[in-house]
Amino acid sequence: MINSIKNLLEQEAEAIRNIPVDDNFYKAVEIIYKHVHQKGGKLVVSGMGKAGQIAQNIATTFSSTGTPSVFLHPSDAQHGDLGILAPNDVLLLISNSGRTREIIELIELTKCLYSQIPMIVITGNPDGEIVASSQACIFTGNPKEVCPLGLTPSTSTTVMTVIGDALVVSMMKHIGFTNADYAKRHHGGYLGEKSRQQCT
């Protein structure tokens, strides 16, 4: 079992090393910066299933580091939650297949409400249907899942998380986010206390 786990970890590490890094990362950061930090909009992140759980994590991490962001469940969007969108917002959509039905429907609904909202996509399929609507498409590299069935989102969600981290950290550097800024947004717990100590 030990060797099996070591092999699994190496496969996931290799998948991270193989994430294609191109201009789409830069494009995504610039789109978010323009619409959120210059125009006063927010980042709206969405995904279905396991990708949706990654989307929630990305949204909360952006918010705690100075970029207002919310998670929008694609199914709930069809029942009124689409109303959270405003004209200067940005959509960040996560779909490993690039053809998740609920995400496709969210795109269509968004275009009917605010056709000008830019969309960023994180996907394992650069030829997926949702890519055509995006202004920036970040490809995961479509790694093989470490799940023995090759089905359960595992390696794919790992690389999605890392891509989210790369976007968050890049934005923090872009806006010059400081310990003092962090402390204002994170009052509780160990991290809140640590950030306040570092800015005194």
N, C-alpha and C positions, 0 to 999 in steps of 0.2 A: 504493500500500500504506500509506503514512504516513497519508493521510486515512482509510483504512478502519480502521486501528488506533485513530486518534483518535476515530472514531465509535463503535467498539466500547467504548472506555473510557468514553465519555460515556453510552452505554446502561447500562453496569454501574453507573456513579455515580448515574444517575437511578433505577435499581432500588433502590439503597440509600436514596436520599432518599424513596422511596415506600413503604418498609416501614411498615405501619400500627403506630403505637405506642399501645397502650392499656393498660388495667389488667391484662392478662394477663402483662405483664412483671413488674409488682409482685407479682402472685399467685405467679408462678414463683419469684422471689427469696425470698419469704416461706416458701414450701413447702420450698425447699432449706434455708433457714436453720433452720427449725423442726426438720426431721428430721436434718440433718447436724450443725449446730452446737449444737442444744439436746438432741437425743435420742441423739446419738452414732452416727447412721447414716452412709451414704455416698451419693454421687450415682452412679448407674449409667446410662451413656449408651449408646444403641444406634441403629444405622442400618444399612441394607443398601447395598452398592455404593458409589457416590460419596458418598452421604449418610453411610455408615458411616465413610468417611475423615474427613469433617467431624466426626463424633461422636468419633472418636479424638482429634482435635485439641482439641475442647472439653473432653474428659475430662482430658487431660494439663495443659491450661492451668488448669482449676479446681484440680487437685491442687497445682500449683506455686504457687498463690496462696492456699493455706490452706483449701481445701474438698476433703476427700478424695473422689476420684472415680476410677472405672474404666470402661473400655470393655467392653461385652459384645456379642460378635458374635451376632446373632439366630439364625443357623443352629447355631453351637456351643452355644447355650443348650439346644437340643433334644438334645444329646448329653452332658449332664452339667454344662455350665458355668453352668446356671441356679442351681447350688448356691452361687454367689457372693452371691446375694441374702440379705439379712437383714431381719428385721421392720421396722426403722426406716429402711430405705433409700428412695430416691426414684428413679423411672425417668424419664429424659429421652429421648424417642423422636423420631427425625428421619425424616420421610418426605415427599418433595415431593408425591407423589400422594395421600397420606393413606390409601392402601389397599394398601401393600406387604404381600404375603402373609406373609413371614417376621416382620414386625413385628406383624401381627394375631395370628399364632400365639404370639409372645412374650408378648403381652398376656394371652392365654388361659392360657398356662402359668403366668404370674406370679400371676394371680388364683387358680389352683388351689393354689399354694404359699403365698402371703401375700396374701390378698384386700384387706388394708388399705393396701398400698403405693400411695402417690399417683403419678400419672403426669402428666408435662408433655409436650406435643407441639409440635414445630416443623414446620409443614407449609405447602405451597402450596395446599392444598385444605381449607378450614374445614368442608366437608361430608363429608370423608372418613370412612371407617369407624372409624379409630382415634381420632377426636376424641371420640366418645361416651364413651370410657373415661377421658378426661383431666380433671384438675382445673384445668388452665391450658392454653390453646391459643394459641400465638403464630403468627400468620399472616405468611408471607413477602411477601405481596402478589402472589404467583404471576407473577413477571416473565417476559417472553418470553426464551427462551434466545438468546444471541448466536450460537450455533452456526448456520451457514447452513442446516442441515437442520431446525433447531428441535427437535432431539432430545437432543444431548449435554448432560448437566448442566454448565452453565457459569455463567450468571447466577444460577440457582437456588442453586448451591453458594456463590456469592459472598455472597448475602444470608443464607444459613444461617450462614456463618462470622461475619458481622457481628453477627447476632443472638446468637450464642454469645459474642462479645466483649462485647456489651452486658450480658449476664447475668453474666459473669465480673467485669467492672469494677464493676457495681452491687453484687455480693456483696463484693468487696474493700472498697468504701466502707462497706458495712453492718457488716462485722466489724472495721473499723479496721485493715486489714492494712498493716504497716509494712515499711520496708527491712530491719529486723532480722528480721522474720518471714520475709521473702523469702530472706535470706541463709542462714537455717537450713535451708531446703529446696532451695537451689540453690547447691551448693558449687563446681561446676566451671565452667570457661569464663569468657568475658568478663563475662557477666551476674552470675555468682557473685562475681567480683572487684569489679565495680562496686557491687553491693548491699552488700558488706562495707565498702567505702570510705565509702559514704553513711551507714552507721550507726555510724561511729566519730567 
